[in-house]
Amino acid sequence: MKIFWSPLAVERLENIFEYISKENVSAAKKMVDKIFKKAESLSKYPERGRVVPEASRDDIREVFENEYRIIYRIESLKIFILTIRNFKQLLAENEIA
């Protein structure tokens, strides 16, 4: 399956990098790399993530990397990374469109 990133997910990844890099650029690079690798690994096992509780839809799932939720949508032969959120943050409805 092919992985596609939404503009929002890319923006969130950039924000994560900026936030962490204020304290430690190396740690920021490592975290972004971990998130990216976890998202890319979904191409082999897209249904391994749990259904997002706020969405209650089988096609909207999430996997975790440290304290971040990688929220994605499965379509026939595609996976769309919709957003990345801290695990304490609920998913906003406008982020799953």
ZIWOLIN-V975362 format. One record per residue. N is the residue number from 1. PHI is phi as a letter, one per 20 degrees, with the letter a starting at -180 (NA if undefined). PSI is psi in degrees with one decimal (999 if undefined). OMEGA is omega as a letter, one per 20 degrees, with the letter a starting at -180 (* if undefined). Layout:
n;phi;psi;omega
N;PHI;PSI;OMEGA
N;PHI;PSI;OMEGA
This chain:
n;phi;psi;omega
1;NA;146.6;a
2;e;140.0;a
3;d;132.0;r
4;c;139.6;r
5;d;130.2;r
6;f;156.5;r
7;g;-36.9;r
8;f;-43.6;r
9;f;-40.8;r
10;f;-43.1;r
11;f;-43.2;r
12;f;-39.2;r
13;f;-41.2;r
14;f;-41.3;r
15;f;-40.1;r
16;f;-46.0;r
17;g;-48.2;a
18;f;-43.5;a
19;f;-49.5;a
20;f;-35.3;a
21;f;-15.4;r
22;f;-31.6;r
23;d;-37.5;a
24;b;104.6;a
25;f;-40.0;a
26;f;-44.0;r
27;f;-36.7;r
28;f;-44.6;r
29;f;-43.1;a
30;f;-42.5;a
31;f;-45.3;r
32;f;-40.9;r
33;f;-42.0;r
34;f;-44.0;r
35;f;-44.8;a
36;f;-45.8;a
37;f;-40.4;r
38;f;-43.9;r
39;f;-44.1;a
40;f;-29.1;r
41;f;-16.5;r
42;f;-18.7;a
43;f;-27.3;r
44;e;-36.9;a
45;c;68.9;a
46;f;-26.4;a
47;e;8.3;a
48;f;-23.1;r
49;f;155.5;r
50;e;157.1;r
51;f;134.7;a
52;f;121.0;a
53;g;-38.2;a
54;f;-25.1;a
55;e;-34.9;a
56;l;41.8;r
57;c;136.3;a
58;f;-24.5;a
59;e;-9.8;r
60;d;114.5;a
61;c;172.4;r
62;b;149.6;r
63;c;161.5;a
64;d;143.8;r
65;c;110.9;a
66;l;-123.4;a
67;e;12.9;a
68;d;139.0;r
69;e;124.1;r
70;d;108.0;a
71;d;129.1;a
72;b;163.1;r
73;c;134.8;r
74;e;128.0;r
75;c;153.8;a
76;i;-79.4;a
77;d;22.6;a
78;c;151.0;r
79;c;126.4;r
80;d;117.7;r
81;f;111.9;a
82;e;-45.9;a
83;a;167.3;r
84;c;129.5;a
85;c;156.0;r
86;f;145.8;a
87;f;-17.3;r
88;e;-13.6;a
89;e;135.2;r
90;f;153.8;r
91;f;128.6;r
92;e;142.4;a
93;g;-36.7;a
94;f;-6.2;r
95;e;-5.1;a
96;d;6.8;a
97;f;999;*
